[in-house]
Amino acid sequence: MSANNRARRTAAAFQNYAVLIVAALLMFAPIYYLLIGSLKPSSEVLNGFAGFLPTDLSLDNYVAVFRALSSDASGYFWQFMANSLLISIVVVVGGLLVNSLAGYAFSRLEWVGRDKVFILIILLVIVPFESVAIPLMALMQGQRDTLLVQMLPFIANAFSVFLFYTFFLNLPKSVEEAAHLDGLGAWGTFFRIVVPNAKPVFATVAILTFLSSWGQYLWPSLVTSDPAVRPLPLEMGVFSDREPADWGQVFAFGTLLVLPVLVVFLIFQRYFVQSVAGSAVKG
C-alpha cells in the first residue's frame, strides 16, 4: 500500500471517529446534565454552561425527594416505584410469551388467510397510540384506577410480533424436525428448543418493551386518578409541577427514573448486541 493510500485511509478513519465522538457527546450530554444537575443545588442547575460543571456536589436532592414523597399524602416513592416495576414486569413477561407464540405461529403454521392477517398486524405498527387512546379508555372504563388497566392493553404488541416473526423465519427448521423425531410435541419443541436458540430476539423485545412500558405517561394520566396506582413517570409530572419548582430535586427524580432502564439494558446488553449484529449481517 502506497503512502498516499495510507494517508487517505488514516484521514478517513480520523473523520469517521471524529463524527462518532461528536455524535456520542451530543447524545450523552443530556444524561450528563441530568446526573450533574441532580447533585447540585437548585440555584446552580439552570445556569447555562455552568450547569455542566461538577461543583458543590452532594446527595441532598435525593434525600429531599425521598423525604418529600414520604411526607406527601399522595403516597411514597417506593410505592410508585413498585407500581411501575410491577406494570413493566407483567407487560414484558406477558408480551414475551404472547408475542413470541404469535410470531412463531406466523412463521411456521400454514392456514388460510395467514398472510392477510399478518399484514393487518404489521399495519398496526404505524397506528399512533394517541389515535386509539380515547376509544381504548372507553373500552377499559370498568378497570379505571387499577394496575390491570395499565398492563393489559400493552401485552400484545404488533412490532414485537414482527421482530419474533423475522427471527423465527431465519431459524433453521432442521432443529425443530430433529426434536419432533425425538418425540417432543409442539409445546415442548417451542419452549425447549426454539426459545433457547432465540435469546437475542427475546432480549431485544424485553428491552424495547420495558423501555416503552416504563416511560408510559399519557395512558396512566387518562385512566388513573388514584395515587395508590400511580406509576413513577406520572408521579414525576406531579412532582415537577409543585411550586416553587426545585430543579435539583426534579433532576434527582429523573435520575432515579432512568436507573431501572439502565439496569435492564446492562442485564440484556450481550444478547441485544448479538441481535443487532445478526440483523446487520443478514441485511
N, C-alpha and C positions, 0 to 999 in steps of 0.2 A: 504494500500500500504506500502510495506516494505521500510526501509531506503535506501537499495541498489537500489531499483527501482526508488525511488525519486531522488537519486543521479545520476543515469544513465539518467533519463529524463531531469534533470537540465543540465547535461553536454551536452546532445544532443541539447537542446534548446540554450545553450550558443554557441555551434559550429555553429548552423544554423544562429543565429543572427550575429555572427562574420563574416560569409561568406557574408551575405546580406549587412552588413555595408561596408565591403571591396569592394563589387561589386558596391554599391551605390557611394562610394567615387571615384572609378575609372571612373564611368560614369559622375559624377558631376565635376570632376577635369578639363576637357577641358572647361566647361561652366564657372567655377570659374576663370580659367586662362584668358578666353576671357573678362569677365567683369572687372577683376582687371587690365588687360593689357590696356583696353580702358580708364582707369582712370589714367594711369601712363605716364610719359614722354617716348618717343620712345626709348631713350638710356637704359631704365631700363626694357623694356619688354622682349626681348630675352636675358635674363641674368641668365639662369639656374634656380636653385631653388629660387633664389632671386626674380625672376619674379612673384612668387606666394605671396610674402609678400606685404601687403597693405601699401605701403609707397608713399609719395608725390602724393596723390590722388587729382585729380581735373577734371573739365569738359572741360578742354582746347581742348582735342582731338575732342569732339563732336562739339564744336564751330568751330574748324578748318575744320571739314568735311563739315558742312553746308556752311561755307564761301567758301571753295574750289569749291564745286559744284555750288554755286550760281554765282561765277565768271567765271565758266567754260563755254565756248561757246557751249559745247555739251548739256547743259540743267541744270536743277535744281533738287535738291534732292527730293522735293515733287512731281515733275513731274514723276520721276522714281518710287517713292512710289505709286503714283496714278495709274500708268500703271500696276504695279504688283497687286495692290488691285483689280482693275477692271478685269484684266485677271483671277485672282483666284476666285473672287466672281461669275463671269459668269460661269466658269468651275464647281464650286461647286454647284451652284443653278441649272444649266442645267444638270449636272451629277446626282444630286439627283432626278430630275424629270424623265429623260430618263432611268437611270439605275434601279430606283425603279419600274417603269412601266414594264420594261423588266423582272426584277426578279419576279414580281407579275404574269406576263403572263406565265412565265415558270413554276411557282409553282401551278397555278390554271387552266389554259386553257389546253385543250387536243386537239392536232391537229397532223396530220400525219408528221412525221419527227422531232417532237419536241425534243426528246432525242438526236438525232444526231446533230441537230443544237446547242443544249446546250453543247454537248461535244466539238464541234468546238470552241465555245466561251471560254470554260474552257482552251482549248489548247492555246488560245491566251495569257493566263496569263504567260506562260513560254517563250513566244517570246520576246527576248530583244529588247527594243526600238531602240537601236543603229543599229540593223539589218534592220530596216524598215525606218530609218530616211531619208536616201537619196531618196528612191522611193517616200516617203511621201512629201519630199521637192519638187520633180519634179511635183507631183500632185497639190501642192499648189503654184506653181510658180506664178500664176496670183495674188496671195494675199500677195506677199512678202512686207515687211516693213509696215505691218498693225497689229493692235491688234487682228483682227479676226483670222489671221493665227496662233496666239499663243493660241487661245481659242478652235477653232473648233475641232482639232484632238483629244482633251483630254476630251471632254464631255462624250462620250460613253466609258465605261471602263469595261473590262471583269471581273476584280476582284470585282468591286463594284456590278456588276450584280450577281455574285456568292454569295456575302455577303447578298444581299437582298433576293435572292432565298432561301438560307438556313434559313433565319429568317422567311420568309413568309410560308415556308413549315411547320414550327413548330407552326404557329399561328392557333388557333382553327377556323375551318370553321363555327362553330355554330354562331359566332358573325356576320359573313357576311350573313349567311342564315337568321338570325333574321332581319337584315337590309333590305334584299330583301322582306321579308314578310311585312315590314313596308312601302314598296313602293319605296325604294331607288334603283336607277339604278346602273349600273356597275361603272360609274364615281363617283357618289355620295357615293357609298359604299367604294370605294378606298380612296377618299380624306377625307371623314367624319368619317369613321370607322377604316379602316386599318392604315392610316398614323398616327393618334393619338396614336394607340397602338404599333407603330413601332419606337418610338422616340429613343430608344437605338441604333438601327442599322442606323438610319438616322444620329445620332450624330457621330457614328464611321466612316461612309463613309465620312461625311463632314470633319472630322479632317484629315483623311488619304488623301483625295482628295486635301484639302487646302495645306497640307504639301508637297505633290508631285508637285502641281502647283506652289506654292510659290518658291520652290527651283529649278525650271527649269533653266538650263544653256545651255545645248547642243543645244536644239531646237531653242531658241532665237538667239544663236550665228550663226546658219545656215540660218535663214530666215529673220534676221533683220540687217540692216546696218545704218538705220536712227536713230539717238539718240532720236528723238521725241517719238518713240515707244519702246525704250529700257526698259526692266524691271530692277528691283533693283539688282537681283543677277548678271546679265550681267554687269551692271554698276560697281558693286563691283570688278569684274575681271578687268575692265578697270582702275578703281581707284587704285587697288593694284599693277598694272604694272608701275605706274608712278615712275620716277627716280628723286631724291633718294626716296626709299621706307620709309615711316613713319609708323612704325608698330603700334604705339599707335593709329593713325588715322584709320589704317586698322582694328584694333580690335574694335574701336568705330563703324565703318561702319558695322562690323559683328554683333555687339550687336544690332544695330538698325534693322538689317535684321532678327534677331531672335525674336524680341519683338512681331510682329503681330502673329506669330505662337503660342507663349506663351499665348497671349490674347485669341485666338480662342480655345485653349485647355482648358483654365480656364472657358470659357463660356460653353463648352460642356462636361466638365470632368465628371459630375454626370452621364449623360446618357452613356458616353463612358465606365465608370467603370461598370455600370449596364449591358451593352452589353457583356463585357469581362467576368464578373461574371456569367451571364446567360449561356454563351457558355461553361464555365468550368463546371457548374452544369449539363448541358445537356450531355457534354462529359463523 
